[in-house]
Amino acid sequence: MARAPHSPNSGDDLPGVPARRAALRLLDAVLRRGDPLDQAAPPVLRAIERGDDRALALAIAQEALRWLPDLDRLIDGATRQILPEDAKARSVLRLMLAQALRLGLPPHAVIATGLPLLVGGPRRLAHGVFSAVLRGDGLPASPTLPAAAQERWSTAWPSRVEAIAAGLAVPPPLDLALRDAARTAEWAERLGGISLAPGHVRLARGGAIESLEGFAEGAWWVQDLAASVPARLLGPGEGRRVLDLCAAPGGKTMQLAAAGWQVTALDKSARRLERLHENVARVGLSVDIVTADAMQWRPSELFDAVLIDAPCSATGTCRRHPDVLHRLIDQSSLEDLQRGLLERASGAIRADGRLVYAVCSLEPGEGEAQAAWVKALGPVPITADQLPAGLAPTPEGWFRSDPGMLAEHGGIDGFFAAMWGK
């Protein structure tokens, strides 16, 4: 098929414009179609040759989503007639302001690469609004949560909602989980990071992960500190058998294998299990990987432990994935699935076994309510010595974190975990 002639007014010939156009498409994918950003990004960014341009496009979209209500407030305050919510000019202005106010890019560069996105549109209006906003007071210290999240979390966590919002202000640092926890101090020194728990190193953001020392040899993998807690609760494996349900992409699987467990990692997504295969091979760990639906699969024998990293709304990851704040979530269906997984898992452990349930969610219906529902097993309270320094179990003996915790060290994802035994 013959290609359409290139428009001299499209702006695509200007350096930087393709990255901004990609960011605009990503914003549209999230806000109009409801796509997760990590699913929308690969096909959109594939056409951009330079890795730094791909990273920039993603960063622009993420910052626009992180500060969306505040960016819209600034835009509306600089226009006589409010732009429609789905107007292209509003989306372009969101991206332009995110670059200037959050990424610190020079205004002239933002204008030169942003206005070409409005071919045939209100460029003069966009230029005027952008300039007027930059003369104003700018963004608040913390992002304003979208109305739906603000309403839910003000009810669920009235004493924490301001801290949660503050925890979203900047992208999080980089957390690494070590294959050999005994070398924590060594790797923290070699990588120039800090450690908040055995087997953990935290680094400042920036640079390609693949270029960091230890990546090629499989000494570590990327995993938020909160996400490492559920596997920590099971302790050393000492050759015992554990079932990791909904295991891909494999962070907890690798934790368990590194701790000496014989791991069966089960997930129904063959595509996601490809990543698990790659991750396990890179770090040199042995895992039995099964492609199956956890609601259908029956083990041939019982396990010493089961870990459920259940499918959930993922709202606890909003500081690294701000798109979750803007997507509609069918929470009732997720809660039904979570209870089904708990029922299945409770029948897969030995008489002296342990069951750990975890979700990366800030929604009590996916965490606390599910834990309170379990009656077939006896609760095993989580203790402070099982958690990273600075975190404490709830009065019920559960683990609950949110993005406002450990703020002095760069924060932590929102997570819930509980444990039971027969």
C-alpha positions as CSV (number, residue, x, y, z in Angstrom):
1,M,0.0,0.0,0.0
2,A,1.3,3.4,-0.9
3,R,2.1,5.7,2.0
4,A,0.3,9.0,2.3
5,P,2.5,12.0,1.5
6,H,4.1,13.6,4.5
7,S,2.5,16.8,5.6
8,P,5.0,19.7,6.0
9,N,3.0,21.0,8.9
10,S,2.8,17.8,10.9
11,G,5.9,18.5,12.9
12,D,7.2,15.0,12.8
13,D,10.5,16.2,11.2
14,L,11.3,18.2,14.3
15,P,13.5,16.4,16.9
16,G,11.4,15.5,20.0
17,V,8.0,15.7,18.4
18,P,7.6,11.9,17.9
19,A,8.2,11.3,21.6
20,R,5.5,13.9,22.5
21,R,3.1,12.4,20.0
22,A,3.7,9.0,21.6
23,A,3.0,10.5,25.0
24,L,-0.3,11.9,23.7
25,R,-1.3,8.5,22.4
26,L,-0.4,6.9,25.8
27,L,-2.6,9.5,27.6
28,D,-5.4,8.8,25.3
29,A,-5.1,5.0,25.8
30,V,-5.4,5.4,29.5
31,L,-8.1,8.1,29.8
32,R,-10.3,7.3,26.8
33,R,-9.9,3.5,26.4
34,G,-9.0,2.6,30.0
35,D,-5.9,0.7,29.0
36,P,-3.1,0.0,31.6
37,L,-0.1,2.1,30.7
38,D,2.3,-0.8,30.7
39,Q,0.1,-2.6,28.1
40,A,-0.4,0.5,25.9
41,A,3.3,1.5,26.0
42,P,5.1,-1.2,24.0
43,P,3.2,-0.9,20.7
44,V,3.1,2.9,20.9
45,L,6.8,3.3,21.7
46,R,8.0,0.7,19.3
47,A,8.4,3.1,16.4
48,I,10.7,5.5,18.4
49,E,14.3,4.5,17.7
50,R,16.1,6.1,20.6
51,G,15.8,4.6,24.1
52,D,16.0,7.9,25.8
53,D,13.2,9.3,23.6
54,R,11.0,6.2,24.6
55,A,11.8,6.8,28.3
56,L,10.9,10.5,27.9
57,A,7.6,9.8,26.2
58,L,6.7,7.4,29.1
59,A,7.8,9.9,31.7
60,I,5.7,12.7,30.2
61,A,2.6,10.5,30.2
62,Q,3.2,9.3,33.8
63,E,3.7,12.8,35.2
64,A,0.6,14.1,33.4
65,L,-1.4,11.2,35.0
66,R,0.2,11.7,38.4
67,W,-0.8,15.4,38.5
68,L,-3.9,15.3,36.3
69,P,-6.5,17.0,38.5
70,D,-4.0,19.8,39.3
71,L,-3.0,20.3,35.7
72,D,-6.6,20.5,34.8
73,R,-7.2,23.1,37.5
74,L,-4.4,25.2,36.1
75,I,-5.7,24.9,32.5
76,D,-9.2,25.8,33.5
77,G,-7.9,28.8,35.5
78,A,-6.2,30.2,32.4
79,T,-9.1,29.9,29.9
80,R,-12.3,32.0,29.6
81,Q,-14.2,29.0,28.1
82,I,-13.6,25.6,29.7
83,L,-12.1,23.1,27.3
84,P,-14.0,19.9,27.0
85,E,-12.6,17.0,29.0
86,D,-11.8,15.0,25.9
87,A,-10.5,18.0,23.8
88,K,-7.1,17.3,22.2
89,A,-6.0,20.8,23.2
90,R,-6.5,19.9,26.9
91,S,-4.5,16.7,26.5
92,V,-1.6,18.5,24.8
93,L,-1.6,21.2,27.5
94,R,-1.5,18.5,30.2
95,L,1.6,17.1,28.5
96,M,3.2,20.5,28.0
97,L,2.7,21.5,31.6
98,A,3.9,18.2,32.9
99,Q,7.2,18.7,31.0
100,A,7.7,22.3,32.2
101,L,6.4,22.0,35.8
102,R,7.5,18.4,36.7
103,L,10.3,17.4,34.3
104,G,11.9,20.9,34.3
105,L,12.2,21.1,30.5
106,P,12.8,24.6,29.0
107,P,9.5,26.3,28.0
108,H,10.7,27.1,24.5
109,A,11.5,23.4,23.9
110,V,8.1,22.4,25.3
111,I,6.4,24.9,23.0
112,A,8.4,23.8,19.9
113,T,7.6,20.1,20.4
114,G,4.1,20.5,21.8
115,L,2.3,22.8,19.4
116,P,3.0,20.7,16.3
117,L,0.6,18.1,17.9
118,L,-2.2,20.5,17.3
119,V,-2.1,20.6,13.5
120,G,-5.2,22.4,12.4
121,G,-6.1,23.1,16.0
122,P,-6.1,26.0,18.5
123,R,-2.3,26.5,18.7
124,R,-2.6,30.1,19.6
125,L,-4.9,29.2,22.5
126,A,-2.6,26.5,23.7
127,H,0.4,28.8,23.6
128,G,-1.5,31.5,25.5
129,V,-2.8,29.1,28.2
130,F,0.7,27.5,28.6
131,S,2.4,30.9,29.0
132,A,-0.3,32.1,31.4
133,V,0.0,29.0,33.6
134,L,3.8,29.4,33.8
135,R,3.3,32.9,35.2
136,G,1.1,31.6,38.0
137,D,1.7,29.8,41.2
138,G,2.3,26.3,39.8
139,L,1.5,23.0,41.3
140,P,0.8,22.2,44.9
141,A,3.3,20.3,47.0
142,S,1.3,17.0,46.7
143,P,-0.9,15.8,43.9
144,T,-4.6,16.0,44.3
145,L,-6.1,12.6,44.1
146,P,-8.8,11.9,41.5
147,A,-12.3,12.3,43.0
148,A,-13.1,8.6,43.1
149,A,-9.9,7.7,44.9
150,Q,-10.2,10.6,47.3
151,E,-13.7,9.6,48.3
152,R,-12.8,5.9,48.8
153,W,-9.5,6.5,50.7
154,S,-10.9,9.3,52.8
155,T,-13.4,6.8,54.1
156,A,-11.0,3.8,54.4
157,W,-7.9,5.7,55.6
158,P,-9.1,9.1,57.0
159,S,-5.8,9.5,58.9
160,R,-3.6,8.4,56.1
161,V,-5.1,9.9,52.9
162,E,-3.0,13.1,53.0
163,A,0.2,11.0,53.5
164,I,-0.8,8.7,50.6
165,A,-1.3,11.7,48.3
166,A,2.1,13.1,49.4
167,G,3.7,9.8,48.6
168,L,2.7,10.1,45.0
169,A,4.5,13.4,44.4
170,V,7.6,11.9,42.8
171,P,8.3,8.6,41.1
172,P,9.7,6.0,43.5
173,P,13.3,5.0,43.9
174,L,14.5,1.6,42.5
175,D,14.3,-1.4,44.9
176,L,16.3,-4.5,44.3
177,A,15.8,-8.0,45.8
178,L,19.0,-9.9,46.2
179,R,19.5,-13.6,45.3
180,D,21.8,-13.9,48.3
181,A,20.6,-12.0,51.3
182,A,23.9,-12.7,53.1
183,R,25.6,-10.3,50.7
184,T,23.2,-7.3,51.4
185,A,25.9,-5.0,52.9
186,E,28.3,-5.9,50.0
187,W,25.7,-5.1,47.3
188,A,24.5,-1.9,49.0
189,E,28.1,-0.6,49.0
190,R,28.9,-1.8,45.4
191,L,25.7,-0.2,44.0
192,G,25.8,2.9,46.2
193,G,22.5,2.3,47.7
194,I,20.9,1.7,51.1
195,S,19.2,-1.4,52.6
196,L,16.0,-1.4,54.6
197,A,15.9,-5.1,55.1
198,P,18.0,-8.2,54.6
199,G,18.2,-9.0,50.9
200,H,17.1,-5.5,49.8
201,V,18.9,-2.6,48.3
202,R,17.4,0.8,47.4
203,L,18.9,3.0,44.7
204,A,18.1,6.4,43.3
205,R,16.2,6.4,40.0
206,G,18.1,6.9,36.7
207,G,20.1,5.0,34.2
208,A,19.4,1.7,32.5
209,I,18.7,-1.2,34.8
210,E,20.6,-3.6,32.5
211,S,23.8,-1.6,32.9
212,L,23.9,-1.9,36.7
213,E,26.5,-4.1,38.3
214,G,25.1,-7.5,39.1
215,F,22.3,-7.6,36.5
216,A,24.1,-9.8,34.0
217,E,25.2,-12.3,36.7
218,G,21.6,-12.5,38.1
219,A,22.6,-11.2,41.5
220,W,19.3,-9.3,41.9
221,W,15.9,-8.4,40.4
222,V,13.7,-5.3,40.6
223,Q,11.0,-5.6,43.3
224,D,9.4,-3.0,45.5
225,L,10.2,-3.5,49.2
226,A,6.5,-3.9,50.1
227,A,6.1,-6.6,47.4
228,S,8.9,-8.6,49.1
229,V,7.0,-8.9,52.4
230,P,4.6,-11.8,51.6
231,A,7.5,-14.2,50.7
232,R,9.5,-13.0,53.7
233,L,6.7,-14.2,56.0
234,L,7.3,-17.8,55.0
235,G,10.9,-17.7,56.1
236,P,13.6,-20.2,55.0
237,G,12.4,-23.0,52.9
238,E,14.9,-25.7,53.9
239,G,13.8,-27.9,51.0
240,R,10.1,-27.7,51.7
241,R,7.5,-27.3,48.9
242,V,5.6,-24.1,48.2
243,L,3.0,-23.3,45.6
244,D,3.1,-19.7,44.3
245,L,-0.3,-18.9,42.8
246,C,-0.6,-16.2,40.1
247,A,3.1,-16.2,40.1
248,A,4.1,-14.2,37.0
249,P,6.3,-12.2,36.4
250,G,8.1,-14.0,39.2
251,G,9.5,-11.7,41.9
252,K,8.0,-13.7,44.8
253,T,8.8,-16.9,43.0
254,M,12.5,-16.0,42.9
255,Q,12.4,-14.9,46.5
256,L,11.1,-18.2,47.6
257,A,13.5,-20.2,45.5
258,A,16.4,-18.1,46.8
259,A,15.3,-18.8,50.3
260,G,15.5,-22.6,49.8
261,W,12.0,-23.5,48.9
262,Q,11.1,-26.0,46.2
263,V,8.8,-23.8,44.2
264,T,5.9,-24.6,42.0
265,A,5.0,-21.4,40.2
266,L,1.5,-21.4,38.6
267,D,-0.1,-18.8,36.3
268,K,-2.7,-19.0,33.6
269,S,-1.1,-16.5,31.3
270,A,1.5,-18.1,29.0
271,R,2.7,-14.7,27.9
272,R,3.4,-13.5,31.5
273,L,5.1,-16.9,32.2
274,E,7.5,-16.2,29.4
275,R,8.8,-13.3,31.5
276,L,9.0,-15.6,34.6
277,H,11.0,-18.1,32.6
278,E,13.4,-15.3,31.5
279,N,13.7,-13.9,35.0
280,V,14.4,-17.3,36.7
281,A,16.9,-18.2,34.0
282,R,18.8,-14.9,34.5
283,V,19.2,-15.4,38.2
284,G,20.0,-19.1,38.0
285,L,17.3,-20.5,40.2
286,S,15.3,-23.8,39.7
287,V,11.5,-23.5,39.6
288,D,8.8,-25.8,38.4
289,I,6.6,-23.6,36.2
290,V,3.0,-24.6,35.5
291,T,0.6,-22.9,33.0
292,A,-2.9,-23.4,34.4
293,D,-5.9,-21.7,35.8
294,A,-5.6,-21.8,39.6
295,M,-9.4,-22.2,39.9
296,Q,-9.2,-25.4,37.8
297,W,-5.8,-26.9,38.6
298,R,-5.5,-29.7,41.2
299,P,-2.1,-30.6,42.7
300,S,-1.0,-34.2,42.9
301,E,0.1,-33.7,46.5
302,L,-0.3,-31.1,49.2
303,F,2.2,-28.3,49.9
304,D,4.0,-27.1,53.0
305,A,3.0,-23.5,52.1
306,V,0.9,-21.6,49.5
307,L,1.4,-18.0,48.6
308,I,-1.4,-16.2,46.7
309,D,-0.4,-12.9,45.0
310,A,-4.0,-12.4,44.0
311,P,-5.2,-10.4,41.0
312,C,-6.4,-7.1,42.3
313,S,-7.0,-3.4,41.4
314,A,-3.2,-2.7,41.9
315,T,-4.1,0.7,43.4
316,G,-1.2,0.2,45.9
317,T,1.2,0.7,43.0
318,C,-0.1,4.2,42.1
319,R,3.2,5.9,42.9
320,R,4.9,4.0,40.1
321,H,1.8,3.3,38.0
322,P,-0.3,6.5,38.3
323,D,-2.6,5.3,35.5
324,V,-4.4,3.0,38.0
325,L,-5.9,6.1,39.6
326,H,-7.8,6.9,36.4
327,R,-9.1,3.5,35.2
328,L,-12.4,2.0,36.1
329,I,-12.0,-1.2,38.2
330,D,-14.6,-3.9,38.6
331,Q,-13.7,-4.5,42.2
332,S,-16.6,-6.8,42.9
333,S,-15.4,-9.3,40.3
334,L,-11.9,-9.2,41.7
335,E,-13.1,-9.8,45.2
336,D,-15.1,-12.8,44.1
337,L,-12.0,-14.2,42.4
338,Q,-9.9,-13.5,45.4
339,R,-12.2,-15.5,47.7
340,G,-12.2,-18.3,45.2
341,L,-8.4,-18.4,45.3
342,L,-8.4,-18.4,49.1
343,E,-10.8,-21.3,49.1
344,R,-8.8,-23.3,46.6
345,A,-5.5,-22.6,48.4
346,S,-6.7,-23.5,51.8
347,G,-7.2,-27.0,50.6
348,A,-3.8,-27.3,49.1
349,I,-1.7,-27.1,52.3
350,R,-0.6,-29.9,54.7
351,A,-1.9,-30.2,58.2
352,D,1.0,-28.0,59.5
353,G,1.2,-25.8,56.5
354,R,1.0,-22.0,56.0
355,L,-1.1,-19.9,53.6
356,V,-0.1,-16.3,52.8
357,Y,-2.5,-14.0,50.9
358,A,-1.4,-10.7,49.4
359,V,-2.6,-7.9,47.2
360,C,-0.9,-4.7,46.0
361,S,-4.1,-2.8,46.7
362,L,-5.2,0.1,48.9
363,E,-8.8,-1.1,48.8
364,P,-10.0,-2.7,52.2
365,G,-12.4,-4.9,50.3
366,E,-9.5,-6.7,48.6
367,G,-7.3,-6.9,51.7
368,E,-8.8,-6.6,55.2
369,A,-12.3,-7.8,54.3
370,Q,-10.9,-10.9,52.6
371,A,-8.7,-11.7,55.6
372,A,-11.6,-11.3,58.0
373,W,-13.7,-13.6,55.8
374,V,-11.3,-16.6,56.2
375,K,-12.6,-19.0,58.8
376,A,-11.4,-22.4,57.7
377,L,-7.8,-21.8,58.8
378,G,-6.3,-20.4,62.0
379,P,-4.7,-16.9,61.8
380,V,-0.9,-16.7,62.2
381,P,-0.2,-13.2,63.4
382,I,2.6,-11.3,61.6
383,T,5.2,-10.0,63.9
384,A,7.4,-6.9,63.7
385,D,10.6,-8.8,63.3
386,Q,9.2,-10.3,60.0
387,L,8.9,-6.8,58.5
388,P,11.3,-4.2,57.2
389,A,12.5,-1.6,59.8
390,G,9.9,1.2,60.3
391,L,6.9,-1.0,59.5
392,A,4.6,-2.7,62.0
393,P,1.8,-5.2,61.8
394,T,-1.8,-4.1,62.3
395,P,-3.6,-4.9,65.6
396,E,-5.2,-7.9,63.8
397,G,-1.7,-9.3,63.0
398,W,-1.9,-8.4,59.3
399,F,0.5,-6.3,57.2
400,R,-0.7,-3.1,55.6
401,S,1.4,-0.5,53.9
402,D,0.6,2.6,51.9
403,P,2.7,5.1,49.7
404,G,3.0,7.5,52.6
405,M,5.0,5.1,54.8
406,L,8.8,5.2,55.0
407,A,8.6,8.7,53.4
408,E,12.1,9.6,54.8
409,H,13.6,6.8,52.7
410,G,11.6,7.3,49.5
411,G,8.3,5.6,50.3
412,I,6.8,2.2,49.7
413,D,4.0,0.7,47.6
414,G,0.6,0.0,49.2
415,F,0.3,-3.7,50.1
416,F,-1.8,-6.0,52.3
417,A,-0.8,-9.5,53.5
418,A,-2.2,-12.0,56.0
419,M,-1.1,-15.5,57.0
420,W,-2.9,-18.6,58.3
421,G,-2.2,-22.2,59.3
422,K,-4.0,-25.4,59.7
